[in-house]
Amino acid sequence: MINNQTILITGGTGSFGRNLVRYLQKNFKPKKIIIYSRDELKQSQMMVEFKKIKSILRFFIGDVRDYSRLKLATRNVDIVFHAAALKNVPLAEYNPFEAVKTNIIGAHNVIHSSYENNVKKVIALSTDKASSPINLYGATKLASDKLFISANNFRGKLKTQFCVVRYGNVMGSRGSVIPIFLQFKDSNHLPITDTRMTRFNITLNEAITFVLNALKMMKGGEVFVPKIPSFKVTDLAKAIFPQKKIKIIGLRPGEKLHEEMISSSESLNVIEYRNSYIICPHSEYTIWDKELHLKTKKGSKKFPENVSYNSQNNKEFLSIKEINKLLINNKFI
Protein backbone atom coordinates (compact mmCIF):
# COMPACT_ATOMS: atom_id res chain seq x y z
CA MET A 1 0.00 0.00 0.00
CA ILE A 2 2.80 2.43 0.89
CA ASN A 3 6.04 0.69 -0.06
CA ASN A 4 7.60 2.00 -3.27
CA GLN A 5 4.83 4.60 -3.66
CA THR A 6 5.21 8.34 -4.20
CA ILE A 7 3.18 10.26 -1.63
CA LEU A 8 2.09 13.90 -1.55
CA ILE A 9 0.96 15.53 1.71
CA THR A 10 -0.74 18.91 1.35
CA GLY A 11 -0.32 20.99 4.47
CA GLY A 12 2.54 18.61 5.15
CA THR A 13 4.31 20.83 7.71
CA GLY A 14 1.38 20.64 10.13
CA SER A 15 1.07 18.26 13.08
CA PHE A 16 -0.54 15.52 10.99
CA GLY A 17 1.97 15.79 8.13
CA ARG A 18 5.06 15.71 10.34
CA ASN A 19 3.83 12.75 12.35
CA LEU A 20 2.67 10.91 9.22
CA VAL A 21 6.18 11.25 7.77
CA ARG A 22 7.63 9.93 11.02
CA TYR A 23 5.22 6.97 10.99
CA LEU A 24 5.86 6.13 7.33
CA GLN A 25 9.62 6.36 7.87
CA LYS A 26 9.40 3.90 10.75
CA ASN A 27 6.96 1.37 9.28
CA PHE A 28 7.21 1.50 5.48
CA LYS A 29 9.55 2.12 2.58
CA PRO A 30 7.95 4.80 0.41
CA LYS A 31 9.66 5.74 -2.82
CA LYS A 32 9.23 9.48 -2.24
CA ILE A 33 7.34 11.79 0.14
CA ILE A 34 6.48 15.27 -1.12
CA ILE A 35 5.71 17.95 1.47
CA TYR A 36 3.49 20.66 -0.04
CA SER A 37 2.90 23.77 2.06
CA ARG A 38 3.29 27.54 2.00
CA ASP A 39 5.40 27.89 5.17
CA GLU A 40 9.10 28.00 4.32
CA LEU A 41 10.19 28.18 7.98
CA LYS A 42 8.40 24.95 8.89
CA GLN A 43 9.75 23.29 5.76
CA SER A 44 13.30 24.21 6.74
CA GLN A 45 12.66 22.84 10.24
CA MET A 46 11.37 19.58 8.75
CA MET A 47 14.50 19.31 6.60
CA VAL A 48 16.56 19.29 9.79
CA GLU A 49 14.17 17.02 11.68
CA PHE A 50 14.12 14.39 8.93
CA LYS A 51 17.64 14.73 7.56
CA LYS A 52 18.16 10.95 7.87
CA ILE A 53 15.59 10.37 5.11
CA LYS A 54 16.34 13.47 3.04
CA SER A 55 16.98 11.27 -0.02
CA ILE A 56 13.25 10.48 -0.29
CA LEU A 57 11.84 13.83 0.92
CA ARG A 58 10.91 16.66 -1.42
CA PHE A 59 9.71 20.09 -0.31
CA PHE A 60 7.38 22.14 -2.49
CA ILE A 61 6.51 25.66 -1.40
CA GLY A 62 3.02 26.23 -2.70
CA ASP A 63 -0.59 26.93 -1.85
CA VAL A 64 -3.53 24.62 -2.61
CA ARG A 65 -5.19 27.74 -4.04
CA ASP A 66 -2.57 27.67 -6.82
CA TYR A 67 -3.73 25.01 -9.28
CA SER A 68 -0.74 25.16 -11.63
CA ARG A 69 1.74 24.72 -8.78
CA LEU A 70 -0.31 21.90 -7.26
CA LYS A 71 -0.59 20.19 -10.63
CA LEU A 72 3.21 20.28 -10.94
CA ALA A 73 3.68 18.86 -7.42
CA THR A 74 1.27 16.01 -8.16
CA ARG A 75 3.13 14.63 -11.18
CA ASN A 76 3.93 10.89 -10.83
CA VAL A 77 2.27 10.79 -7.40
CA ASP A 78 0.48 7.59 -6.32
CA ILE A 79 -1.23 8.70 -3.08
CA VAL A 80 -2.38 12.14 -1.89
CA PHE A 81 -3.12 12.96 1.75
CA HIS A 82 -4.97 16.28 1.72
CA ALA A 83 -4.44 17.91 5.12
CA ALA A 84 -4.17 21.59 4.12
CA ALA A 85 -6.95 23.78 5.53
CA LEU A 86 -7.76 27.02 7.32
CA LYS A 87 -9.08 25.64 10.62
CA ASN A 88 -9.45 28.44 13.15
CA VAL A 89 -13.18 28.87 13.75
CA PRO A 90 -13.26 32.54 14.91
CA LEU A 91 -10.78 33.63 12.20
CA ALA A 92 -12.84 31.87 9.52
CA GLU A 93 -15.92 33.74 10.78
CA TYR A 94 -14.04 37.04 10.41
CA ASN A 95 -12.32 36.15 7.10
CA PRO A 96 -14.96 33.95 5.44
CA PHE A 97 -13.85 34.02 1.82
CA GLU A 98 -10.25 33.22 2.73
CA ALA A 99 -11.55 29.97 4.25
CA VAL A 100 -13.61 29.37 1.09
CA LYS A 101 -10.56 29.85 -1.12
CA THR A 102 -8.40 27.38 0.82
CA ASN A 103 -10.95 24.82 1.98
CA ILE A 104 -13.26 24.68 -1.04
CA ILE A 105 -11.35 26.00 -4.05
CA GLY A 106 -8.22 24.29 -2.70
CA ALA A 107 -10.12 20.98 -2.51
CA HIS A 108 -11.28 21.46 -6.10
CA ASN A 109 -7.65 22.02 -7.15
CA VAL A 110 -6.47 18.86 -5.35
CA ILE A 111 -9.18 16.84 -7.10
CA HIS A 112 -8.41 18.12 -10.59
CA SER A 113 -4.63 17.94 -10.25
CA SER A 114 -5.14 14.31 -9.12
CA TYR A 115 -7.30 13.69 -12.19
CA GLU A 116 -4.71 15.25 -14.47
CA ASN A 117 -1.89 13.12 -13.05
CA ASN A 118 -3.91 9.89 -12.67
CA VAL A 119 -3.20 9.60 -8.93
CA LYS A 120 -4.31 6.22 -7.54
CA LYS A 121 -5.80 7.26 -4.21
CA VAL A 122 -6.73 10.59 -2.61
CA ILE A 123 -7.74 10.76 1.04
CA ALA A 124 -8.99 14.07 2.43
CA LEU A 125 -8.93 14.91 6.13
CA SER A 126 -12.15 16.40 7.43
CA THR A 127 -13.54 17.47 10.79
CA ASP A 128 -16.49 16.87 13.10
CA LYS A 129 -17.50 20.46 12.30
CA ALA A 130 -18.50 19.35 8.79
CA SER A 131 -21.44 17.44 10.30
CA SER A 132 -24.47 19.74 10.73
CA PRO A 133 -22.21 22.81 10.47
CA ILE A 134 -23.06 26.01 12.33
CA ASN A 135 -19.82 27.87 11.56
CA LEU A 136 -18.14 28.83 8.32
CA TYR A 137 -15.19 26.50 8.83
CA GLY A 138 -17.58 23.56 9.16
CA ALA A 139 -19.56 24.70 6.13
CA THR A 140 -16.43 24.91 3.97
CA LYS A 141 -15.30 21.46 5.11
CA LEU A 142 -18.74 20.01 4.37
CA ALA A 143 -18.48 21.50 0.87
CA SER A 144 -14.97 20.05 0.57
CA ASP A 145 -16.21 16.61 1.67
CA LYS A 146 -18.99 16.75 -0.92
CA LEU A 147 -16.48 17.65 -3.63
CA PHE A 148 -14.20 14.72 -2.80
CA ILE A 149 -17.09 12.24 -2.61
CA SER A 150 -18.66 13.42 -5.87
CA ALA A 151 -15.23 13.36 -7.56
CA ASN A 152 -15.69 9.59 -7.84
CA ASN A 153 -18.65 10.22 -10.18
CA PHE A 154 -16.57 11.97 -12.83
CA ARG A 155 -13.40 9.94 -13.07
CA GLY A 156 -14.52 8.05 -16.18
CA LYS A 157 -11.83 5.56 -17.20
CA LEU A 158 -9.37 6.94 -14.65
CA LYS A 159 -8.56 4.71 -11.69
CA THR A 160 -8.35 7.56 -9.16
CA GLN A 161 -10.31 6.92 -5.97
CA PHE A 162 -11.34 9.65 -3.51
CA CYS A 163 -12.49 9.29 0.10
CA VAL A 164 -12.78 11.35 3.29
CA VAL A 165 -11.73 10.71 6.89
CA ARG A 166 -13.66 12.64 9.54
CA TYR A 167 -12.52 12.77 13.15
CA GLY A 168 -12.81 15.10 16.12
CA ASN A 169 -10.45 16.89 18.45
CA VAL A 170 -6.83 15.72 18.07
CA MET A 171 -5.26 15.67 21.51
CA GLY A 172 -2.82 18.54 21.92
CA SER A 173 -3.00 19.80 18.33
CA ARG A 174 -2.36 23.47 17.67
CA GLY A 175 -5.33 25.64 18.62
CA SER A 176 -7.03 22.85 20.59
CA VAL A 177 -8.08 23.12 24.21
CA ILE A 178 -5.05 21.45 25.87
CA PRO A 179 -2.37 23.94 24.70
CA ILE A 180 -4.83 26.77 25.47
CA PHE A 181 -5.26 25.52 29.04
CA LEU A 182 -1.50 25.12 29.47
CA GLN A 183 -1.03 28.82 28.69
CA PHE A 184 -2.80 29.56 32.00
CA LYS A 185 -0.24 27.72 34.12
CA ASP A 186 0.52 30.85 36.18
CA SER A 187 -3.07 32.07 36.35
CA ASN A 188 -5.52 31.54 39.20
CA HIS A 189 -8.29 30.36 36.88
CA LEU A 190 -9.00 28.53 33.64
CA PRO A 191 -11.35 30.03 31.02
CA ILE A 192 -14.10 27.68 29.85
CA THR A 193 -16.81 28.72 27.44
CA ASP A 194 -19.54 26.50 28.92
CA THR A 195 -19.53 23.86 31.69
CA ARG A 196 -21.74 21.55 29.58
CA MET A 197 -19.19 21.33 26.76
CA THR A 198 -17.95 17.90 25.61
CA ARG A 199 -15.39 16.88 22.99
CA PHE A 200 -14.24 13.71 21.24
CA ASN A 201 -10.65 12.68 21.83
CA ILE A 202 -8.18 11.03 19.47
CA THR A 203 -4.40 11.04 19.73
CA LEU A 204 -2.28 11.95 16.73
CA ASN A 205 -0.95 8.39 16.39
CA GLU A 206 -4.49 7.00 16.51
CA ALA A 207 -5.52 9.47 13.80
CA ILE A 208 -2.63 8.42 11.56
CA THR A 209 -3.27 4.69 11.91
CA PHE A 210 -6.98 5.28 11.26
CA VAL A 211 -6.23 7.26 8.10
CA LEU A 212 -3.92 4.52 6.82
CA ASN A 213 -6.54 1.89 7.57
CA ALA A 214 -9.09 3.94 5.61
CA LEU A 215 -6.59 4.11 2.75
CA LYS A 216 -6.44 0.33 2.78
CA MET A 217 -10.23 -0.16 2.89
CA MET A 218 -11.38 2.59 0.53
CA LYS A 219 -13.10 1.87 -2.77
CA GLY A 220 -14.06 5.49 -3.41
CA GLY A 221 -16.84 7.71 -2.04
CA GLU A 222 -16.75 6.76 1.65
CA VAL A 223 -16.52 8.97 4.72
CA PHE A 224 -14.62 7.04 7.42
CA VAL A 225 -15.37 7.91 11.06
CA PRO A 226 -13.52 6.40 14.06
CA LYS A 227 -15.15 5.25 17.28
CA ILE A 228 -13.38 7.33 19.91
CA PRO A 229 -14.11 8.37 23.51
CA SER A 230 -15.47 11.69 24.69
CA PHE A 231 -14.55 13.88 27.63
CA LYS A 232 -16.13 16.75 29.50
CA VAL A 233 -14.07 19.91 29.12
CA THR A 234 -14.46 20.55 32.87
CA ASP A 235 -12.93 17.09 33.52
CA LEU A 236 -10.01 17.97 31.24
CA ALA A 237 -9.48 21.16 33.23
CA LYS A 238 -9.43 19.17 36.49
CA ALA A 239 -7.00 16.64 35.00
CA ILE A 240 -4.52 19.36 34.03
CA PHE A 241 -4.90 21.82 36.94
CA PRO A 242 -6.97 20.22 39.74
CA GLN A 243 -6.71 23.24 42.05
CA LYS A 244 -7.58 26.02 39.61
CA LYS A 245 -10.95 27.74 39.57
CA ILE A 246 -13.03 27.79 36.39
CA LYS A 247 -14.10 31.08 34.80
CA ILE A 248 -17.05 30.88 32.38
CA ILE A 249 -16.45 33.16 29.37
CA GLY A 250 -19.29 32.14 27.03
CA LEU A 251 -19.31 30.43 23.64
CA ARG A 252 -17.08 31.86 20.92
CA PRO A 253 -18.61 32.75 17.52
CA GLY A 254 -19.46 29.55 15.68
CA GLU A 255 -18.56 27.25 18.59
CA LYS A 256 -20.61 24.12 19.37
CA LEU A 257 -21.36 22.72 22.81
CA HIS A 258 -20.84 19.18 21.52
CA GLU A 259 -18.96 17.70 18.58
CA GLU A 260 -20.86 15.63 16.02
CA MET A 261 -19.35 13.23 13.49
CA ILE A 262 -22.47 11.56 12.09
CA SER A 263 -25.72 13.51 11.81
CA SER A 264 -29.13 11.87 12.21
CA SER A 265 -29.74 12.42 8.48
CA GLU A 266 -26.47 10.70 7.55
CA SER A 267 -27.28 7.73 9.81
CA LEU A 268 -29.44 6.19 7.06
CA ASN A 269 -26.30 5.48 5.02
CA VAL A 270 -23.95 4.31 7.79
CA ILE A 271 -22.28 0.93 8.29
CA GLU A 272 -20.92 0.19 11.75
CA TYR A 273 -17.79 -1.78 12.60
CA ARG A 274 -16.25 -2.60 15.98
CA ASN A 275 -13.91 0.40 15.90
CA SER A 276 -15.31 2.62 13.15
CA TYR A 277 -18.17 3.73 10.94
CA ILE A 278 -18.44 4.19 7.19
CA ILE A 279 -20.83 6.77 5.76
CA CYS A 280 -21.58 5.17 2.39
CA PRO A 281 -21.87 7.31 -0.74
CA HIS A 282 -25.49 7.95 -1.63
CA SER A 283 -25.31 8.46 -5.37
CA GLU A 284 -26.70 6.60 -8.36
CA TYR A 285 -23.40 7.29 -10.15
CA THR A 286 -21.07 5.74 -7.55
CA ILE A 287 -20.83 1.95 -7.47
CA TRP A 288 -21.07 1.26 -3.74
CA ASP A 289 -23.55 -1.40 -2.64
CA LYS A 290 -24.27 -0.95 1.07
CA GLU A 291 -26.46 -4.06 1.36
CA LEU A 292 -23.88 -6.24 -0.40
CA HIS A 293 -21.20 -4.84 1.91
CA LEU A 294 -23.28 -5.75 4.97
CA LYS A 295 -23.75 -9.30 3.66
CA THR A 296 -20.14 -9.96 2.70
CA LYS A 297 -17.99 -7.99 5.17
CA LYS A 298 -17.47 -9.76 8.46
CA GLY A 299 -18.12 -7.60 11.50
CA SER A 300 -20.24 -5.02 9.67
CA LYS A 301 -23.75 -4.08 10.78
CA LYS A 302 -26.35 -1.39 10.24
CA PHE A 303 -26.17 1.81 12.24
CA PRO A 304 -29.40 2.85 14.02
CA GLU A 305 -31.47 5.20 11.89
CA ASN A 306 -32.16 8.81 12.89
CA VAL A 307 -29.42 8.72 15.51
CA SER A 308 -26.60 11.24 15.79
CA TYR A 309 -23.10 10.15 16.78
CA ASN A 310 -21.88 13.03 18.92
CA SER A 311 -19.66 13.67 21.92
CA GLN A 312 -22.62 14.15 24.25
CA ASN A 313 -24.43 10.84 23.61
CA ASN A 314 -21.23 8.82 23.16
CA LYS A 315 -21.18 5.50 25.00
CA GLU A 316 -17.57 5.93 26.14
CA PHE A 317 -16.42 8.86 28.31
CA LEU A 318 -12.92 9.35 29.71
CA SER A 319 -12.67 9.80 33.46
CA ILE A 320 -10.45 12.48 35.00
CA LYS A 321 -7.93 9.75 35.89
CA GLU A 322 -7.92 8.40 32.31
CA ILE A 323 -7.49 11.89 30.87
CA ASN A 324 -4.60 12.56 33.23
CA LYS A 325 -2.91 9.30 32.18
CA LEU A 326 -3.26 10.23 28.50
CA LEU A 327 -1.80 13.67 29.17
CA ILE A 328 1.22 12.15 30.92
CA ASN A 329 1.75 9.42 28.31
CA ASN A 330 1.62 11.96 25.49
CA LYS A 331 3.93 14.33 27.41
CA PHE A 332 1.53 17.25 27.64
CA ILE A 333 2.02 17.53 31.41
Secondary structure per residue as TSV (DSSP state, phi and psi in degrees):
chain	resnum	aa	ss	phi	psi
A	1	M	-	360.0	-40.1
A	2	I	-	-113.9	-36.1
A	3	N	T	-58.2	133.7
A	4	N	T	63.2	22.6
A	5	Q	-	-107.5	150.0
A	6	T	E	-96.1	126.0
A	7	I	E	-120.0	135.7
A	8	L	E	-114.7	130.9
A	9	I	E	-118.3	110.2
A	10	T	E	-78.3	144.4
A	11	G	T	63.1	32.7
A	12	G	T	-69.8	-10.6
A	13	T	T	-91.1	-0.4
A	14	G	S	-77.3	-179.3
A	15	S	H	-58.8	-45.2
A	16	F	H	-64.5	-47.0
A	17	G	H	-60.9	-47.0
A	18	R	H	-62.1	-44.2
A	19	N	H	-74.3	-29.1
A	20	L	H	-65.8	-43.3
A	21	V	H	-59.6	-44.3
A	22	R	H	-61.4	-41.6
A	23	Y	H	-68.1	-43.4
A	24	L	H	-65.7	-39.2
A	25	Q	H	-60.2	-39.5
A	26	K	H	-78.5	-33.9
A	27	N	H	-113.1	-12.3
A	28	F	-	-138.1	179.2
A	29	K	-	-129.9	72.6
A	30	P	-	-68.1	151.5
A	31	K	S	-70.4	-43.3
A	32	K	E	-158.2	143.5
A	33	I	E	-123.0	121.0
A	34	I	E	-104.5	122.0
A	35	I	E	-96.1	118.7
A	36	Y	E	-116.3	113.8
A	37	S	E	-159.5	171.6
A	38	R	S	-105.1	5.1
A	39	D	-	-103.9	101.5
A	40	E	H	-67.8	-33.3
A	41	L	H	-62.8	-47.9
A	42	K	H	-66.6	-33.6
A	43	Q	H	-64.9	-42.1
A	44	S	H	-65.6	-34.5
A	45	Q	H	-67.3	-37.9
A	46	M	H	-67.5	-34.3
A	47	M	H	-59.7	-39.1
A	48	V	H	-73.5	-44.1
A	49	E	H	-61.9	-37.0
A	50	F	T	-114.5	36.1
A	51	K	G	-64.0	-23.4
A	52	K	G	-68.4	-22.7
A	53	I	G	-118.3	26.9
A	54	K	T	-60.8	-21.6
A	55	S	T	-67.0	-25.3
A	56	I	T	-107.4	-2.5
A	57	L	E	-95.0	139.0
A	58	R	E	-129.4	141.8
A	59	F	E	-120.5	116.7
A	60	F	E	-109.0	117.8
A	61	I	E	-80.9	122.3
A	62	G	-	-176.7	164.7
A	63	D	-	-117.2	141.5
A	64	V	T	-65.6	-14.3
A	65	R	T	-71.6	-18.7
A	66	D	-	-97.3	97.8
A	67	Y	H	-63.6	-43.9
A	68	S	H	-63.7	-39.4
A	69	R	H	-68.4	-42.0
A	70	L	H	-65.0	-39.7
A	71	K	H	-62.1	-38.7
A	72	L	H	-65.7	-43.2
A	73	A	H	-66.7	-23.8
A	74	T	T	-90.4	-2.6
A	75	R	T	-60.6	132.6
A	76	N	T	62.9	19.9
A	77	V	-	-87.6	140.5
A	78	D	S	-95.5	-41.0
A	79	I	E	-133.1	133.5
A	80	V	E	-115.6	127.4
A	81	F	E	-105.0	113.2
A	82	H	E	-97.2	101.3
A	83	A	-	-114.2	-4.8
A	84	A	-	-71.8	132.6
A	85	A	-	-168.5	155.5
A	86	L	-	-92.7	118.8
A	87	K	-	-115.9	-12.1
A	88	N	-	-75.8	116.7
A	89	V	H	-61.3	-53.2
A	90	P	H	-62.4	-37.9
A	91	L	H	-68.9	-33.9
A	92	A	H	-67.6	-34.7
A	93	E	H	-64.8	-36.1
A	94	Y	H	-83.2	-29.1
A	95	N	S	-123.3	62.9
A	96	P	H	-60.8	-43.2
A	97	F	H	-74.2	-22.5
A	98	E	H	-65.0	-39.2
A	99	A	H	-66.5	-38.2
A	100	V	H	-61.2	-44.2
A	101	K	I	-64.2	-40.6
A	102	T	I	-80.0	-48.9
A	103	N	I	-81.7	-28.6
A	104	I	I	-104.3	-56.3
A	105	I	I	-65.3	-37.7
A	106	G	H	-60.5	-41.3
A	107	A	H	-62.4	-43.2
A	108	H	H	-58.9	-41.0
A	109	N	H	-66.8	-40.2
A	110	V	H	-61.5	-44.1
A	111	I	H	-60.4	-49.3
A	112	H	H	-76.1	-30.8
A	113	S	H	-69.3	-30.8
A	114	S	H	-70.3	-40.6
A	115	Y	H	-56.1	-52.2
A	116	E	H	-60.8	-31.0
A	117	N	T	-105.8	8.5
A	118	N	T	53.1	45.5
A	119	V	-	-61.9	144.3
A	120	K	S	-74.8	-51.6
A	121	K	E	-137.6	138.2
A	122	V	E	-127.7	124.3
A	123	I	E	-123.3	120.6
A	124	A	E	-102.7	133.3
A	125	L	E	-85.5	130.1
A	126	S	-	-117.7	-160.5
A	127	T	-	-149.3	155.5
A	128	D	G	-57.2	-27.4
A	129	K	G	-69.4	-11.3
A	130	A	G	-78.4	-13.0
A	131	S	S	-91.2	120.4
A	132	S	S	48.8	58.3
A	133	P	-	-65.4	141.5
A	134	I	-	-120.6	-4.7
A	135	N	S	-123.4	165.8
A	136	L	H	-66.8	-38.2
A	137	Y	H	-55.7	-49.5
A	138	G	H	-61.4	-39.1
A	139	A	H	-65.0	-40.4
A	140	T	H	-68.8	-35.7
A	141	K	H	-73.6	-31.9
A	142	L	H	-63.4	-44.4
A	143	A	H	-61.4	-41.7
A	144	S	H	-60.6	-46.3
A	145	D	H	-57.6	-44.9
A	146	K	H	-62.1	-38.8
A	147	L	H	-63.5	-45.3
A	148	F	H	-67.5	-38.8
A	149	I	H	-67.2	-46.4
A	150	S	H	-70.7	-18.4
A	151	A	G	-59.1	-26.2
A	152	N	G	-67.9	-20.5
A	153	N	G	-74.7	-22.8
A	154	F	G	-113.7	11.9
A	155	R	-	-79.2	-14.2
A	156	G	T	58.6	-124.2
A	157	K	T	-84.9	-5.7
A	158	L	-	-67.4	153.0
A	159	K	-	-97.3	3.9
A	160	T	-	-63.2	130.7
A	161	Q	E	-115.5	140.5
A	162	F	E	-124.0	136.8
A	163	C	E	-146.6	173.4
A	164	V	E	-129.0	142.0
A	165	V	E	-115.8	126.5
A	166	R	-	-118.3	121.5
A	167	Y	-	-142.7	169.4
A	168	G	-	-93.6	-146.0
A	169	N	-	-59.4	121.3
A	170	V	B	-87.4	123.6
A	171	M	T	-58.1	118.4
A	172	G	T	79.7	6.3
A	173	S	-	-68.5	159.7
A	174	R	T	-58.9	132.1
A	175	G	T	85.5	-6.6
A	176	S	S	-83.4	176.5
A	177	V	H	-68.9	-33.1
A	178	I	H	-62.8	-54.6
A	179	P	H	-62.0	-28.3
A	180	I	H	-67.0	-45.7
A	181	F	H	-61.3	-40.6
A	182	L	H	-65.0	-21.4
A	183	Q	T	-67.6	-17.6
A	184	F	T	-101.4	27.7
A	185	K	T	-56.5	-39.5
A	186	D	T	-97.3	8.7
A	187	S	S	-94.9	162.1
A	188	N	S	-85.4	-10.3
A	189	H	E	-143.5	164.8
A	190	L	E	-117.1	131.1
A	191	P	E	-81.1	128.2
A	192	I	E	-130.8	134.7
A	193	T	S	-70.3	-38.2
A	194	D	-	-158.9	135.2
A	195	T	T	-69.3	-17.1
A	196	R	T	-83.1	-8.5
A	197	M	-	-64.7	137.0
A	198	T	E	-127.4	157.8
A	199	R	E	-143.4	150.0
A	200	F	E	-73.5	160.8
A	201	N	-	-136.4	129.1
A	202	I	B	-142.9	135.9
A	203	T	-	-80.3	163.2
A	204	L	H	-62.7	-41.2
A	205	N	H	-64.7	-38.3
A	206	E	H	-64.3	-39.6
A	207	A	H	-62.9	-42.7
A	208	I	H	-65.6	-46.5
A	209	T	H	-65.5	-33.0
A	210	F	H	-68.4	-41.9
A	211	V	H	-61.9	-43.3
A	212	L	H	-67.6	-33.5
A	213	N	H	-67.9	-38.6
A	214	A	H	-63.5	-39.0
A	215	L	H	-59.5	-37.8
A	216	K	H	-71.1	-38.2
A	217	M	H	-84.7	-25.4
A	218	M	-	-60.6	142.6
A	219	K	-	-117.9	-13.9
A	220	G	S	117.3	122.1
A	221	G	S	103.9	-5.4
A	222	E	-	-84.8	155.1
A	223	V	E	-114.3	116.7
A	224	F	E	-94.6	132.7
A	225	V	E	-129.9	126.7
A	226	P	E	-82.4	152.5
A	227	K	-	-87.4	113.6
A	228	I	-	-135.8	158.0
A	229	P	-	-77.2	164.2
A	230	S	E	-109.2	166.9
A	231	F	E	-145.3	155.1
A	232	K	E	-83.7	135.9
A	233	V	H	-62.9	-32.7
A	234	T	H	-65.5	-34.7
A	235	D	H	-68.7	-37.1
A	236	L	H	-61.7	-43.9
A	237	A	H	-59.1	-42.0
A	238	K	H	-69.0	-31.9
A	239	A	H	-70.6	-32.4
A	240	I	H	-85.4	-51.9
A	241	F	-	-130.8	84.1
A	242	P	T	-59.5	-28.7
A	243	Q	T	-92.3	-11.4
A	244	K	-	-78.2	146.9
A	245	K	E	-81.1	154.9
A	246	I	E	-102.6	133.7
A	247	K	E	-114.4	119.2
A	248	I	E	-82.0	124.0
A	249	I	-	-114.8	-4.7
A	250	G	-	87.3	155.0
A	251	L	-	-64.4	139.3
A	252	R	-	-76.5	162.0
A	253	P	T	-56.6	127.0
A	254	G	T	79.9	6.9
A	255	E	-	-88.7	139.5
A	256	K	-	-96.7	151.5
A	257	L	S	-70.9	-37.9
A	258	H	S	-133.6	144.3
A	259	E	-	-82.5	145.5
A	260	E	E	-130.2	134.1
A	261	M	E	-114.6	-21.4
A	262	I	E	-134.7	121.5
A	263	S	-	-81.2	163.6
A	264	S	T	-62.6	-31.7
A	265	S	T	-70.2	-37.9
A	266	E	G	-71.8	-21.3
A	267	S	G	-58.8	-24.0
A	268	L	G	-65.1	-21.9
A	269	N	G	-114.9	24.6
A	270	V	E	-105.6	137.2
A	271	I	E	-109.3	135.6
A	272	E	E	-106.7	135.9
A	273	Y	-	-117.3	177.4
A	274	R	S	-61.0	-39.5
A	275	N	S	-119.2	7.3
A	276	S	E	-161.6	172.7
A	277	Y	E	-129.1	153.7
A	278	I	E	-123.3	122.5
A	279	I	E	-87.2	110.1
A	280	C	-	-74.9	147.3
A	281	P	-	-65.6	135.7
A	282	H	-	-112.8	78.4
A	283	S	-	-147.9	137.8
A	284	E	T	-71.4	-11.6
A	285	Y	T	-98.3	-10.6
A	286	T	S	-104.5	125.5
A	287	I	-	-80.9	96.9
A	288	W	-	-151.4	100.7
A	289	D	-	-93.7	101.5
A	290	K	H	-62.4	-45.2
A	291	E	H	-65.3	-39.7
A	292	L	H	-64.3	-39.1
A	293	H	H	-61.6	-43.7
A	294	L	H	-64.0	-33.3
A	295	K	H	-76.0	-34.6
A	296	T	H	-103.3	-20.6
A	297	K	S	-96.1	114.5
A	298	K	T	-61.5	134.7
A	299	G	T	88.7	-3.5
A	300	S	-	-91.1	146.9
A	301	K	E	-152.6	164.3
A	302	K	E	-71.6	145.6
A	303	F	-	-89.4	143.3
A	304	P	-	-57.6	137.0
A	305	E	T	-76.2	150.8
A	306	N	T	57.9	34.3
A	307	V	-	-121.3	136.2
A	308	S	-	-96.6	136.6
A	309	Y	E	-97.2	102.5
A	310	N	E	-136.3	169.6
A	311	S	T	-72.3	-13.9
A	312	Q	T	-83.9	-42.7
A	313	N	T	-96.4	11.9
A	314	N	-	-60.5	143.1
A	315	K	S	-74.9	-24.0
A	316	E	-	-115.0	120.5
A	317	F	B	-119.6	139.0
A	318	L	-	-79.6	135.9
A	319	S	-	-80.1	168.8
A	320	I	H	-60.0	-40.5
A	321	K	H	-63.2	-42.9
A	322	E	H	-66.8	-39.5
A	323	I	H	-62.6	-44.9
A	324	N	H	-60.0	-41.2
A	325	K	H	-63.8	-41.8
A	326	L	H	-63.8	-40.2
A	327	L	H	-62.5	-41.9
A	328	I	H	-69.2	-46.3
A	329	N	H	-62.6	-33.0
A	330	N	T	-95.3	9.1
A	331	K	T	61.4	37.5
A	332	F	-	-89.7	-24.6
A	333	I	-	-135.6	360.0
